[in-house]
């Protein structure tokens, strides 16, 4: 028996082989698992030289032997979204934003898409899902846009971890956003509301909003430490809102009052106070001192500016109720509280305030957003500006002279 006889080495899946054909070219054969489908397959390639054939063999081996992670993963959409919320979102988002995302996952994504394997989620499936939400559940284009934004973030994280090859949420067609109608009080309505506000305990905060453009949560979240009477500056550093608890997942879960930093870095801002507002706040401080004296030890000193008679906070819902009473007293329609902010911005632009300054005062993320929101004012200003241009031109034809055309 010849012990020097070489035994043929068995090729493993994905190694491939090279052999020279009668015409002098080299054939590379390789079998393995296709990256796109995950199915077994065999590929044959040709090369003019042996070195080129070796390079082809190596490239095909890498592509065929290594089964991608996303093909090995059987995580469902629902499982991934739960994991994404808990691991990546719960400790990085504001409570209000987190609860919005949690609601999207619980009420919308999981019932319809939750059992689909993450790797099998396609743009077509998402398109059908969003079409159904719009046509059958009458969700607004804004809500659908918010849903896709949330899902896009979750799938982007999955893609970065190699769980999916691409992000299907980036390939869907969403309904066009409809620009919301903003409510603005006329100058006459504004004057009537201001007069009526003096009849109510919390009228000072309606007047404050009309001259600062604060959001409701910013108004009730203001503290005396945020007011600088030496420089007459108001500093927006926190908000107060009633939000759903972090630890409750059910739709009817309990809520709690939460004070937190404003919605964005741009919302942390300083606003100059008009003399009338300074006087209003000083008078309100006197009211608070009278409340404290009347309540005695039962008074709760929170440093908040908007307080009830016992010193406790005024939550947004209560402020809205008093605001509606003021509107009724002024015989005005039921404008929402945010209309006061829009009214401030409209008056500011009517008086010639530049968009950059107004954007900073409102805490907007960009000047472009400010210009787009209050485009109606710019239209009126354009007409006024064009009227002033008329004096620069003498457009009258010559008197008592025949008009000749050349």
Beta strands, then each sheet from edge to edge (+ up, - down):
strand 1: 17-20
strand 2: 26-33
strand 3: 40-47
strand 4: 227-228
strand 5: 233-236
strand 6: 239-244
strand 7: 255-260
strand 8: 269-272
sheet 1: 1+ 2- 3+
sheet 2: 4+ 5- 8+
sheet 3: 6+ 7-
end
